[in-house]
Amino acid sequence: MSTLTAERTVARVARPFHTYEGAGFPVRRPFPTEELPFVDPFLMIDQVGPVDLAPGEAKGAPPHPHRGFETIQYVLDGDIANADSRGHRAVVRAGGVQWLTAGSGIVHEALPTPEFLASGGRQHMLQIWLNLPARLKGVPPRSQNAEPGDLPVARTPEGAELTVLAGTSHGVTGPFETRTSVLVAHGRLAPGTRAEFTAPAGHNAMVYAMRGEATVAGERLPDGHLAVLTRDGERFAVEAPDAAAEVLVLTGEPIGEPVARSGPFVMNTAAELREAERDFRQGLMGRMPV
């Protein structure tokens, strides 16, 4: 069977790690872990919530730096007020996305809006980190934002609904200008529905079960787990055999470079990490306005 028609299989299934980030919001993280440090070019998936918060309980991420990669903030419930050291401010509401290219370095904060903090409610979002190749780690920082209506939605013949954040799938293309060849899609599958995806042979592909149990390439994927697919073949299918499920589908062309990371910095060498830490201390990534 040629790679053009071959179906991918599941190479491994990773269970999530539970932790807290920012000012103390709960996170479910399939990677990075010791067993799965990254899936090139993706560096991290964090699912925050869903959690129902009383008034005054909402938390966020106070000012922190980034360099050498991109962050994708996909808000599913709640509001997040973003601000950075370059003067950019934007509120991402439920269904919206911020795509932040940290590049040469930026200081950023992501906090609940005063209204959401006062009222409480459901908080739920995805935070995805995407690496940049060495030649792009020094690009000027840039923030792109999309409202819910900016994200195209496709429906498969089998009844699944797909929101495409980046890349192209099922005839629609996400609104973000990307630095690397990736697909980022949120699939909603009613019981008995399926969605088929394609990715060039050699690209990495994975499926994260955001809610409910799915089947990927014929194998069971429990809630919160991640299926990493083999790189051979170009097709794979995701199904919800018994009950409704939501999945995050990611594919991307591997960068294939050394990864040196320390907290909010992702570079190629330890020396570059030390330089990033020094530049941050000296204020060269900017400072948050008072």
C-alpha positions as CSV (number, residue, x, y, z in Angstrom):
1,M,0.0,0.0,0.0
2,S,1.5,3.4,-0.9
3,T,1.9,6.2,1.6
4,L,-0.8,8.1,-0.4
5,T,-3.5,5.7,0.6
6,A,-2.0,4.1,3.7
7,E,-3.7,4.7,7.1
8,R,-1.6,5.7,10.1
9,T,-1.6,3.7,13.2
10,V,-1.2,4.7,16.9
11,A,2.4,4.7,17.9
12,R,1.8,5.4,21.6
13,V,-0.9,6.7,24.0
14,A,0.2,9.1,26.7
15,R,-1.8,9.7,29.9
16,P,-2.1,13.2,31.3
17,F,-0.2,14.8,34.1
18,H,-2.2,17.0,36.5
19,T,-0.6,20.1,37.9
20,Y,-1.1,23.8,38.6
21,E,0.1,26.8,36.6
22,G,0.1,30.6,36.8
23,A,-1.5,31.8,40.0
24,G,-2.8,28.3,40.7
25,F,-5.3,27.2,38.0
26,P,-5.6,23.5,37.5
27,V,-4.1,22.0,34.4
28,R,-4.3,18.6,32.7
29,R,-1.2,18.1,30.5
30,P,-0.5,15.1,28.2
31,F,3.0,16.6,27.4
32,P,5.7,17.6,28.2
33,T,6.4,14.8,30.6
34,E,9.6,12.8,31.2
35,E,8.3,10.1,28.9
36,L,7.1,12.5,26.2
37,P,9.1,15.8,26.3
38,F,7.6,17.2,23.0
39,V,6.1,16.1,19.7
40,D,8.0,18.2,17.2
41,P,7.1,21.0,16.4
42,F,4.6,21.0,19.3
43,L,6.1,21.7,22.8
44,M,3.0,21.5,25.1
45,I,-0.7,21.0,25.5
46,D,-2.4,22.3,28.6
47,Q,-6.1,21.9,29.2
48,V,-7.3,24.3,31.9
49,G,-10.5,23.1,33.4
50,P,-13.3,22.9,32.8
51,V,-13.9,24.2,36.3
52,D,-16.8,26.1,37.8
53,L,-15.6,29.1,39.8
54,A,-17.3,31.1,42.5
55,P,-17.0,34.9,42.4
56,G,-13.4,35.9,43.2
57,E,-11.9,32.5,42.4
58,A,-10.8,32.9,38.8
59,K,-7.0,32.9,38.3
60,G,-4.6,33.6,35.5
61,A,-1.0,34.0,34.6
62,P,0.7,37.1,36.0
63,P,3.5,38.8,33.9
64,H,6.0,36.3,32.6
65,P,8.5,36.3,29.7
66,H,8.6,34.1,26.5
67,R,11.3,33.7,23.8
68,G,11.8,31.3,20.9
69,F,8.4,29.9,20.3
70,E,4.6,30.6,19.9
71,T,1.7,30.2,22.3
72,I,-1.9,29.4,21.2
73,Q,-4.5,30.4,23.7
74,Y,-7.9,28.9,22.8
75,V,-10.6,30.0,25.3
76,L,-13.6,27.7,25.5
77,D,-15.4,29.2,28.5
78,G,-14.7,32.4,30.5
79,D,-12.8,35.6,29.5
80,I,-9.1,36.2,29.4
81,A,-7.5,39.7,29.3
82,N,-4.1,39.6,27.6
83,A,-1.5,42.3,27.8
84,D,2.2,42.4,26.9
85,S,5.3,44.6,27.0
86,R,4.8,45.8,23.5
87,G,1.6,47.5,24.5
88,H,-0.8,45.0,22.9
89,R,-4.1,44.4,24.9
90,A,-7.0,42.2,23.9
91,V,-9.7,40.3,25.7
92,V,-10.2,36.7,24.4
93,R,-13.8,35.6,25.0
94,A,-15.3,32.1,24.8
95,G,-14.6,30.7,21.4
96,G,-11.8,33.1,20.6
97,V,-8.0,32.6,20.2
98,Q,-4.8,34.5,20.8
99,W,-1.8,33.4,18.8
100,L,1.3,35.0,20.3
101,T,4.6,34.7,18.4
102,A,7.2,35.4,21.2
103,G,10.1,35.4,18.8
104,S,13.0,37.5,20.1
105,G,11.2,38.0,23.5
106,I,8.2,39.5,25.2
107,V,6.6,39.8,28.6
108,H,3.0,38.7,28.7
109,E,0.2,38.3,31.2
110,A,-3.2,36.5,30.9
111,L,-5.7,37.3,33.6
112,P,-9.4,36.9,34.1
113,T,-11.3,40.0,33.2
114,P,-12.6,42.1,36.2
115,E,-16.2,41.1,35.1
116,F,-15.5,37.4,35.1
117,L,-13.5,37.6,38.3
118,A,-16.5,39.3,40.0
119,S,-19.2,37.0,38.6
120,G,-17.4,33.7,38.5
121,G,-18.5,31.0,36.1
122,R,-16.9,28.2,34.1
123,Q,-13.3,28.5,33.1
124,H,-12.0,26.3,30.3
125,M,-9.2,26.8,27.8
126,L,-6.4,25.2,25.9
127,Q,-2.8,26.4,25.9
128,I,-0.6,25.0,23.1
129,W,3.1,25.8,22.7
130,L,4.5,25.6,19.2
131,N,8.3,25.7,18.5
132,L,10.0,28.0,16.1
133,P,13.1,26.9,14.0
134,A,16.4,28.6,14.9
135,R,16.1,31.0,11.9
136,L,12.9,32.4,13.3
137,K,13.6,32.5,17.0
138,G,14.7,36.1,16.7
139,V,11.7,37.5,14.8
140,P,9.9,40.5,16.3
141,P,7.1,39.4,18.6
142,R,3.6,39.5,17.2
143,S,0.1,39.0,18.6
144,Q,-2.8,37.8,16.4
145,N,-6.3,37.5,17.7
146,A,-9.5,35.8,16.3
147,E,-13.1,36.2,17.5
148,P,-15.3,33.1,17.5
149,G,-16.8,34.2,14.2
150,D,-13.4,34.3,12.6
151,L,-12.8,30.6,13.0
152,P,-14.2,28.5,10.2
153,V,-16.3,25.5,10.9
154,A,-16.5,22.4,8.7
155,R,-18.9,19.4,8.9
156,T,-17.8,16.0,7.8
157,P,-20.2,13.7,5.8
158,E,-20.4,11.5,8.9
159,G,-21.7,14.3,11.0
160,A,-18.7,15.6,13.0
161,E,-18.1,19.3,13.4
162,L,-14.6,20.8,13.1
163,T,-13.4,24.2,14.1
164,V,-10.1,24.9,12.3
165,L,-7.7,27.3,14.1
166,A,-4.8,26.9,11.8
167,G,-4.0,25.0,8.6
168,T,-6.5,23.6,6.2
169,S,-8.9,20.7,6.7
170,H,-12.2,19.6,5.1
171,G,-12.1,22.5,2.8
172,V,-11.7,25.3,5.3
173,T,-8.5,27.2,6.4
174,G,-7.9,28.8,9.8
175,P,-7.4,32.6,10.0
176,F,-3.9,32.7,11.5
177,E,-0.7,33.4,9.6
178,T,1.6,30.6,10.8
179,R,5.4,30.3,10.8
180,T,5.4,26.5,10.5
181,S,3.3,24.0,8.6
182,V,0.6,22.9,11.1
183,L,-3.0,21.9,11.5
184,V,-4.8,22.8,14.7
185,A,-8.4,21.7,14.8
186,H,-11.1,21.2,17.5
187,G,-13.4,18.3,16.7
188,R,-16.9,17.8,18.2
189,L,-18.2,14.3,17.6
190,A,-21.8,13.2,18.3
191,P,-22.2,9.5,19.1
192,G,-21.6,7.4,16.1
193,T,-19.9,10.2,14.0
194,R,-16.3,10.3,12.7
195,A,-13.9,12.6,11.0
196,E,-11.0,11.6,8.6
197,F,-7.9,13.7,8.4
198,T,-4.8,13.8,6.2
199,A,-1.2,14.8,7.0
200,P,1.8,14.5,4.7
201,A,3.9,11.4,5.4
202,G,6.7,12.4,7.7
203,H,4.7,15.0,9.6
204,N,3.8,14.3,13.2
205,A,0.1,13.8,14.0
206,M,-1.7,13.4,17.3
207,V,-5.2,13.5,18.8
208,Y,-6.0,14.6,22.3
209,A,-9.3,13.6,23.9
210,M,-10.5,16.9,25.5
211,R,-13.8,15.4,26.6
212,G,-15.2,11.9,26.5
213,E,-13.7,8.8,24.9
214,A,-12.8,8.6,21.3
215,T,-11.4,6.0,18.9
216,V,-8.3,6.9,16.9
217,A,-7.1,4.7,14.0
218,G,-9.3,2.0,15.5
219,E,-7.8,2.2,19.0
220,R,-9.6,3.4,22.2
221,L,-8.5,6.8,23.5
222,P,-9.7,7.6,27.0
223,D,-10.7,11.0,28.2
224,G,-7.6,13.2,28.8
225,H,-5.2,10.9,26.9
226,L,-3.1,11.7,23.8
227,A,-2.6,9.4,20.8
228,V,0.6,10.0,18.9
229,L,0.4,8.4,15.4
230,T,3.1,6.8,13.3
231,R,4.6,9.1,10.6
232,D,3.9,6.7,7.7
233,G,0.8,7.0,5.7
234,E,-1.3,10.1,5.2
235,R,-4.8,9.3,6.6
236,F,-6.3,8.7,10.0
237,A,-9.8,8.7,11.4
238,V,-11.2,9.8,14.7
239,E,-14.6,8.4,15.9
240,A,-17.0,8.7,18.9
241,P,-18.4,5.2,18.9
242,D,-20.7,5.3,21.9
243,A,-21.0,8.8,23.4
244,A,-20.2,12.4,22.4
245,A,-16.6,13.4,22.4
246,E,-14.4,16.5,21.8
247,V,-10.9,16.1,20.4
248,L,-7.9,18.4,19.6
249,V,-6.2,17.3,16.4
250,L,-2.6,18.5,15.8
251,T,-0.4,17.8,12.8
252,G,2.9,19.5,12.0
253,E,6.1,19.3,10.0
254,P,9.0,18.4,12.4
255,I,11.7,21.1,12.8
256,G,14.3,18.5,13.6
257,E,16.6,20.8,15.6
258,P,17.9,20.5,19.2
259,V,15.5,21.8,21.8
260,A,16.8,23.5,24.9
261,R,14.1,24.7,27.2
262,S,13.9,26.3,30.6
263,G,10.6,27.6,31.9
264,P,9.3,30.2,29.5
265,F,12.3,30.1,27.1
266,V,12.7,27.6,24.3
267,M,16.0,27.8,22.4
268,N,18.5,25.4,20.7
269,T,21.4,25.6,23.1
270,A,22.1,26.1,26.8
271,A,24.1,29.2,26.0
272,E,21.1,30.7,24.3
273,L,18.9,30.0,27.3
274,R,21.4,31.8,29.6
275,E,21.3,34.7,27.1
276,A,17.5,34.8,27.2
277,E,17.5,34.8,31.0
278,R,20.1,37.6,31.1
279,D,18.1,39.7,28.5
280,F,14.9,39.3,30.5
281,R,16.6,40.4,33.7
282,Q,18.0,43.5,31.9
283,G,14.7,44.5,30.6
284,L,15.5,43.8,26.9
285,M,12.2,42.0,26.4
286,G,10.4,45.0,27.5
287,R,8.4,45.7,30.7
288,M,4.8,45.6,31.5
289,P,3.2,49.1,31.7
290,V,2.4,50.2,35.2
